Amino acid sequence: MKIFLIAVLTLITTISFSQEDAQQQQQQQQQDFRDVKTNKGKMYVFWGWNRGHFSASDITFKGDNYNFTLKDVKSDDKPKPFGIYYFKLDEVTIPQTNFRIGYFFKENYTISIGVDHMKYVMRNNQTVKIDGEINLGGDFDGTYNNDNIVLTEDFLLFEHTDGLNYVNVEVSRFDNLDNWLKFPVKNIDINLTEGVGIGVLYPKTNTTLLGKERYDEFHVSGYGISAHVGLNITFFKHFFIQSNLKVGYINMSDIRTTGSKTDSASQSFTFLENMYVLGAKFNLTK
């Protein structure tokens, strides 16, 4: 009887300790499974590259003895093939690039400032409608009323190629998806990010207009607003890769087109930008 009681007590004790160990292991797994809250107070920085897509837009050109609008002008971005200039400090603006630095003011929220260095190139030799007047003593003089015109190079070259620089402030949210995706891999976190931004356009516009001297200088030309959503994969809590899809609206009411301040252009359009970046998170105080 004593032996039986000892055996029962031993079995109960073993089961109790086994259950306790199992609970501790489960709690530890759940803790490991959840993203550890370490974001608040951290800075982050990223660098990467983008492709841009732009809606057709009306472009109005004004100056002494001319005022006309080109309707539904189409454009493209200007990607560069992959090369060493993607990484050389003196050539990093040759590709279409993105730079951003931000701060986690809450565990899931950031504020940041950055530059979306897109490139915008008007398609030459397209046929568009034109309204307005030109009286410069050249081949294109006339009064136009919804007439067709071919955008030849001797009529107009128009590019924001160094570039269509959208300098903006963003507020974003980060949400860890490990639980939802059932992805309990240690030292790898999958995050969803979304946010909104507002900023100014600081393009370097390359323009040759109606035989005038080529102009290509930086100038604050307007404003933009945007929203984005992206997927962020963080390694060891500090390093990440991220893919963002951004949509926005750009309004440039004061584009410099020649060396004379009396000459200007204006346009507005929507854009879709997809970007791929590399970055790091760090705490300056620890």
Secondary structure by P-SEA (a helix, b strand, c coil): caaaaaaaaaaaaaaaaaaaaaaaaaaaaaaaaccccccccbbbbbcccbbbbbcbbbbbbbcccbbbbbccccbbbbbbccccccccccccccccccccccccccccccccccccbbbbbccccbbbbbbccccccccccccccbbbbbbccccccccccccccccccccbbbbbcccccccccccbbbbbbbbccccccccccccccccccbbbbbcccccccccccbbbbbcccccccbbbbbbbbbbbccccccccccccccccccbbbbbcccbbbbbccc
